[in-house]
Structure formats: structure tokens, C-alpha cells
Amino acid sequence: MKKERKNVTKVPQREIDVLFTEYAANRQHPSNRLIHWVCIPMILFGILGLAWSVPFPHLEFLGRYNGFLNWASFLIAFVGYYYYRLSPVLSYMMLLLVFALSLIVVQFEKWALAGGPALWLVSTVVLLFAAAGLFIGQKIEGKRSSFLSNVKFVLIGPIWLLQVLAIKIGLKRH
């Protein structure tokens, strides 16, 4: 007697699921995961602060709103769109995180104007320490850093963490 084969159609995986699966594969060690929870937000702060620090031209048509637009605005718009295409819920969570980090960047900017270190310097130091932390985490993991092979993983790291948080608090990320 022959067994009948059922015609099973495979549901294609969404791009975000594929990226998360591959990203998580290189982040299994508890110490590496903890390092990611500390260093990824630091990297976001560093990148945001550096983009914020790049002088932006004075545009007459902006009038009194000239100080509210900078290169970080374009970076936020780009990543917001990219994340929205992957997962609207996670993109909203990311916007809240970026808003919080922007408030911190503004405080460092005010500190710099009051005589403290320049925002670009603080951002660079934070970014370098965080990047070193991630490399240490990958050494602990014993695997090659995935963002060296695929630049998308630089963008996936933050929403991977937010996805873990979303699952813990019971949010659907679709």
C-alpha cells in the first residue's frame, strides 16, 4: 500500500523572521546577550550623536525651525521607514527609543555649549566602547561577528532587542 503524499504548501517566512533567526544564531551565550542589551543602545546613542553633530546648513525656508532639522533627522527617517517595512509595531517601539536617545543627545549638546566636551567626542567615545563590547561578546560567543558579513545586522540589532522586549510584554510584532 502506497502512502499518499499530501500537497503541503510552505508559508514563506517574512524577511524580519529570517533576519532575526540568523541574528539570534550568533547570540546564544548569556554573557553575549547581556553585552548586547548594554552596547546596542550605546551604539544607537553614538551614531545618533555623531549624525547630530555634523553641521547642517542654514535653510531660509525653515525660518524659526532651522535648529530643529539636522542630519540625524534624515537618519531617523531612513531607519524608521526601513523598520516600518519590517514590522510596524517594532518601528513604533524604535521611534520611542530614538526619541528617548534624542533627549539624551540634546542634554549632551547643551552640556557642550556650557563648556563640556563636544557632542561628537562623547558620541565617538561611547560608540568605540560599545563596539569593543560587542566584539568581546562575539569572542565569548566564539563566532565571527555577523555584521561584518552583512551590514543589515547593524540595523537589525536594535529591533532584535525590541522584539525580545515585545515578546516579554505580550505585544505582537506584526
Buried (B, 14 or more C-beta within 10 A) or exposed (E): EEEEEEEEEEEEEEEBBEBBEBBBEBBEBEEBBEBBEEBBBBBBBBBBBBBBBEEBEEEEEEEEEBEEEBBBBEBBEEBBEBBBEBBEBBBBBBBEBBEEBBEEBEEBBEBBEEEEEBBBBBBBEBBEBBBEBBBBBBEBBEBEBBBEEEEBBBBBBBBBBBBBBBEEEEBEBE
